[in-house]
Amino acid sequence: MSDEQRAELDTITHNILTSYARHEISQRIGEVFLPSRQRIVEILGEVRQILFPGYFGHKELTQENIKFHVGNLLSRLEQSLGEQIYHCLCYAEGGEDTEPCREKAARIARGFLVQIPHIRALLALDVQAAYDGDPAAKSIDEIVYSYPGYHAVTVYRVAHELLSQSVPLMPRIMSEHAHSVTGADIHPGARIGKNFFIDHATGVVVGETTRIGDNVKIYQGVTLGALSFPKDERGRVIKGLQRHPTIEDDVTIYANATILGGETVIGRGATIGGNTFVTESVEPGATVVPNAPSLEVRSREKDG
């Protein structure tokens, strides 16, 4: 490297360091206990191996080796999950490295593992709903292996359980990873009932305070979002309020429908047509369709 190149590199380095000091909000120099995003994504993969034995990871499973395989996987997962939960808890506490924090992380990790049979039961209902609801589905295996909507719901079930046990940061890292992979953005704070199916998945958004009942089916491009954001006297958004709609049991929402508002309730058995924009409650059993403009089809003029 020439002296001129070295001097130019020194200038670039100085300018970058100056930007760190000027924009402190986007740097963590000298701080600790930020969890590993990469390790959390890897943990998701390990959890999927336990949720779907024989599908992911070690596939040559038999009745003779399954106990050893699951036990070994659980032992590693409990340690790695507990370590990342510990970092998440310490991050939330401002970097305090305390033994109670580590003990709490270990309890949460074990508590999550205890809930795996419950998560599997919900996912079994979800995959059956996907199979029953999609005439293109050839098998359960096809759905587990390849459906982005089912993958997004799987990650949601895992992240929601961790959030319910008051784990900060990690659930959102998991859900945003699923968002980047599947195109479906499901906030882990949403409450979603049994037999949930997202068809195609691309562009689906389910907000934090959304409430979804049982046997709900939604298509691509659906947004369950907020209509407005109440603010306090300082102009800051008030957190903790329900900002997103409630979807009751047996509702179908077709492609590119938008439903907004914390006071908006879609009644049981309602059908929301595609490309609709809903900001008011819909009574049970009703069907909502847009007033579509008429189409004019012009025949191609023949030569001569």
MIVOMAR-981531 format. One record per residue (C-alpha): residue number from 1; x, y, z. Coordinates in steps of 0.001 Angstrom, whole numbers. Last residue first. Example, Ala and Ser with C-alpha at 12.3 -4.5 7.8 and 13.67 -1.06 7.14 Angstrom:
REC   k    east   north      up
REC   2   13670   -1060    7140
REC   1   12300   -4500    7800
This chain:
REC   k    east   north      up
REC 304  -58778   -4045  -44042
REC 303  -56965   -5262  -40953
REC 302  -59242   -6373  -38155
REC 301  -59621   -4144  -35139
REC 300  -58643   -5782  -31855
REC 299  -61676   -6151  -29627
REC 298  -62062   -3678  -26800
REC 297  -62844   -4890  -23296
REC 296  -64265   -2271  -20968
REC 295  -64130   -3028  -17285
REC 294  -66550   -1751  -14675
REC 293  -65141    -161  -11546
REC 292  -65161   -2399   -8458
REC 291  -67430   -1493   -5619
REC 290  -65475   -3550   -3124
REC 289  -66850   -6660   -1393
REC 288  -67681   -7299    2257
REC 287  -69652  -10419    3143
REC 286  -71534  -10646    6437
REC 285  -71724  -13731    8641
REC 284  -71083  -11855   11863
REC 283  -71300   -8043   11578
REC 282  -68388   -6054   10187
REC 281  -66680   -3381   12291
REC 280  -65399    -237   10596
REC 279  -62050     598    8979
REC 278  -62161   -1826    6043
REC 277  -60390   -1276    2717
REC 276  -61267   -3998     227
REC 275  -58918   -5304   -2472
REC 274  -60134   -8900   -2077
REC 273  -63360   -9694    -304
REC 272  -63770   -9954    3461
REC 271  -65956  -12911    4446
REC 270  -67636  -13009    7832
REC 269  -68088  -16236    9809
REC 268  -67656  -14594   13196
REC 267  -67589  -10823   13170
REC 266  -64725   -8656   11951
REC 265  -64118   -6210   14789
REC 264  -62611   -2758   14244
REC 263  -61967    -916   17505
REC 262  -58196   -1347   17286
REC 261  -58104     -55   13734
REC 260  -57390   -1223   10204
REC 259  -58394   -3992    7820
REC 258  -56732   -4003    4399
REC 257  -57657   -6632    1798
REC 256  -54918   -7460    -709
REC 255  -56030  -11063   -1227
REC 254  -59083  -12488     531
REC 253  -59941  -12559    4216
REC 252  -61878  -15601    5452
REC 251  -63378  -15572    8951
REC 250  -64303  -18731   10887
REC 249  -63681  -17277   14365
REC 248  -63343  -13553   15125
REC 247  -60808  -11120   13677
REC 246  -60002   -8271   16062
REC 245  -58320   -5252   14539
REC 244  -55060   -3482   15412
REC 243  -54272    -569   17699
REC 242  -55007   -2184   21040
REC 241  -53273      72   23545
REC 240  -49947    -840   25152
REC 239  -47894    2055   23799
REC 238  -48887    5708   23612
REC 237  -47037    7299   20670
REC 236  -45063   10366   21726
REC 235  -46366   13877   21143
REC 234  -45366   15186   24545
REC 233  -48978   15302   25734
REC 232  -49418   11637   24839
REC 231  -50085   10211   21393
REC 230  -52752    7918   19934
REC 229  -51500    6113   16797
REC 228  -54059    5764   14034
REC 227  -55716    3125   11855
REC 226  -53423     288   12874
REC 225  -52938   -2829   10783
REC 224  -54226   -6195    9684
REC 223  -52856   -6094    6148
REC 222  -53622   -8833    3607
REC 221  -51274   -9045     623
REC 220  -51514  -12790     233
REC 219  -54531  -14670    1544
REC 218  -56108  -15145    4950
REC 217  -57842  -18088    6580
REC 216  -59249  -18084   10111
REC 215  -60379  -21300   11795
REC 214  -60013  -20021   15363
REC 213  -59812  -16389   16486
REC 212  -57392  -13618   15568
REC 211  -56566  -10669   17825
REC 210  -54154   -8080   16412
REC 209  -52179   -6102   19004
REC 208  -48762   -6447   17357
REC 207  -49788   -6114   13735
REC 206  -50306   -8880   11165
REC 205  -48866   -7997    7747
REC 204  -49148  -10304    4715
REC 203  -47100   -9222    1674
REC 202  -46349  -12704     373
REC 201  -48109  -15410    2397
REC 200  -49268  -17708    -445
REC 199  -52234  -18882    1677
REC 198  -52019  -18057    5380
REC 197  -53789  -20677    7491
REC 196  -54741  -20670   11182
REC 195  -56386  -23776   12637
REC 194  -56227  -22574   16259
REC 193  -56138  -19025   17599
REC 192  -53785  -16121   16994
REC 191  -52856  -13442   19498
REC 190  -50431  -10901   18045
REC 189  -47379  -10083   20172
REC 188  -45043  -12122   17958
REC 187  -45682   -9663   15088
REC 186  -46443  -11521   11878
REC 185  -44720  -10112    8770
REC 184  -45111  -12521    5848
REC 183  -42610  -12246    2985
REC 182  -41309  -15740    3733
REC 181  -37563  -15401    4362
REC 180  -37288  -11732    5367
REC 179  -40455  -11950    7461
REC 178  -39243  -15157    9118
REC 177  -36092  -13303   10165
REC 176  -38280  -10452   11391
REC 175  -40272  -12893   13520
REC 174  -37176  -14420   15093
REC 173  -35514  -11098   15885
REC 172  -38830   -9912   17329
REC 171  -39053  -12920   19630
REC 170  -35435  -12401   20758
REC 169  -35793   -8722   21748
REC 168  -37230   -9232   25240
REC 167  -38216  -12592   26793
REC 166  -41312  -12044   28923
REC 165  -42539  -15673   29000
REC 164  -45396  -14720   26675
REC 163  -42724  -13332   24342
REC 162  -41035  -16738   24209
REC 161  -44351  -18416   23379
REC 160  -45110  -15819   20721
REC 159  -41707  -16388   19099
REC 158  -42278  -20141   18768
REC 157  -45839  -19848   17441
REC 156  -44772  -17008   15094
REC 155  -41893  -19092   13724
REC 154  -44329  -21863   12832
REC 153  -46830  -19369   11368
REC 152  -44134  -17955    9074
REC 151  -43132  -21459    7972
REC 150  -46765  -22277    7283
REC 149  -47155  -19188    5129
REC 148  -43913  -19937    3286
REC 147  -45147  -23403    2264
REC 146  -42181  -25623    1328
REC 145  -41250  -28409    3685
REC 144  -44151  -28449    6135
REC 143  -46708  -27892    3361
REC 142  -45265  -30460     963
REC 141  -45033  -33016    3764
REC 140  -48719  -32536    4586
REC 139  -49503  -33625    1045
REC 138  -50667  -32536   -2407
REC 137  -51656  -28967   -1566
REC 136  -53194  -27292   -4636
REC 135  -56724  -27533   -3194
REC 134  -55602  -25308    -309
REC 133  -57860  -25055    2741
REC 132  -57819  -28671    3916
REC 131  -54039  -28935    3675
REC 130  -53473  -25529    5264
REC 129  -55961  -26262    8039
REC 128  -54196  -29583    8659
REC 127  -50900  -27723    8898
REC 126  -52378  -25296   11429
REC 125  -53910  -28056   13552
REC 124  -50572  -29870   13757
REC 123  -48925  -26524   14496
REC 122  -51145  -26031   17543
REC 121  -50327  -29506   18886
REC 120  -46621  -28974   18219
REC 119  -46688  -25742   20241
REC 118  -48312  -27606   23152
REC 117  -45713  -30405   22950
REC 116  -42958  -27728   22898
REC 115  -44213  -25974   26044
REC 114  -41809  -27719   28442
REC 113  -38923  -26583   26248
REC 112  -40015  -22992   26785
REC 111  -40082  -23421   30551
REC 110  -36546  -24851   30477
REC 109  -35320  -21792   28584
REC 108  -37274  -19502   30920
REC 107  -35762  -21080   34020
REC 106  -32236  -20833   32579
REC 105  -32775  -17172   31719
REC 104  -33996  -16467   35248
REC 103  -30868  -18063   36698
REC 102  -28669  -15937   34423
REC 101  -30428  -12755   35476
REC 100  -30245  -13765   39139
REC  99  -26451  -14124   38661
REC  98  -26116  -10529   37543
REC  97  -24367   -8903   34621
REC  96  -26191   -5551   34365
REC  95  -26106   -4453   30752
REC  94  -29025   -2029   30745
REC  93  -31639   -4384   32170
REC  92  -33119   -5095   28740
REC  91  -29664   -6046   27456
REC  90  -29193   -8298   30473
REC  89  -32453  -10061   29665
REC  88  -31535  -10502   25997
REC  87  -28047  -11759   26880
REC  86  -29536  -14298   29283
REC  85  -32094  -15352   26661
REC  84  -29150  -16005   24328
REC  83  -27377  -18201   26892
REC  82  -30571  -20050   27844
REC  81  -31266  -20854   24201
REC  80  -27739  -22199   23753
REC  79  -27852  -24367   26886
REC  78  -31403  -25613   26474
REC  77  -30778  -26302   22799
REC  76  -27729  -28468   23434
REC  75  -29557  -30651   25967
REC  74  -32717  -30722   23852
REC  73  -30781  -31967   20825
REC  72  -29163  -34768   22813
REC  71  -32482  -35814   24304
REC  70  -34216  -35674   20931
REC  69  -31580  -37836   19218
REC  68  -31236  -40312   22093
REC  67  -34999  -40815   22281
REC  66  -35333  -41078   18495
REC  65  -32635  -43746   18099
REC  64  -34594  -47002   18518
REC  63  -37964  -45781   17228
REC  62  -36120  -44688   14117
REC  61  -34773  -41424   12750
REC  60  -32724  -41175    9591
REC  59  -33558  -37486    9033
REC  58  -30976  -35618   11119
REC  57  -31649  -31933   10398
REC  56  -35134  -31121    9183
REC  55  -38101  -33314    8302
REC  54  -37513  -36427   10417
REC  53  -38656  -34780   13621
REC  52  -40807  -31678   12997
REC  51  -41015  -29668   16242
REC  50  -37642  -30896   17458
REC  49  -35853  -30109   14192
REC  48  -37773  -26819   14010
REC  47  -36311  -25845   17398
REC  46  -32824  -26443   16036
REC  45  -33499  -24180   13066
REC  44  -34846  -21467   15340
REC  43  -31696  -21802   17437
REC  42  -29653  -21069   14305
REC  41  -31623  -17840   13824
REC  40  -30892  -16947   17460
REC  39  -27194  -17690   16899
REC  38  -27067  -15313   13930
REC  37  -28818  -12562   15860
REC  36  -26311  -12856   18684
REC  35  -27536  -11148   21842
REC  34  -26360   -7666   22883
REC  33  -24849   -8155   26315
REC  32  -22148   -5497   26131
REC  31  -21556   -1801   25516
REC  30  -18246     -91   24789
REC  29  -19228     785   21235
REC  28  -22951     205   20682
REC  27  -23683    2312   17586
REC  26  -26813    3628   15865
REC  25  -28074    6194   18404
REC  24  -24580    7621   18787
REC  23  -24792    9551   15526
REC  22  -22095   12233   15877
REC  21  -19602   10065   17754
REC  20  -19957    7156   15330
REC  19  -19839    9612   12391
REC  18  -16478   10863   13633
REC  17  -15187    7301   13669
REC  16  -16267    6927   10023
REC  15  -14573   10200    9051
REC  14  -11351    9214   10798
REC  13  -11296    5812    9082
REC  12  -11817    7432    5682
REC  11   -8975    9870    6380
REC  10   -6667    7047    7495
REC   9   -7548    5137    4314
REC   8   -6569    8182    2217
REC   7   -3280    8458    4085
REC   6   -2575    4761    3485
REC   5   -3374    5118    -212
REC   4   -1006    8095    -528
REC   3    1738    6311    1400
REC   2    1409    3371    -983
REC   1       0       0       0
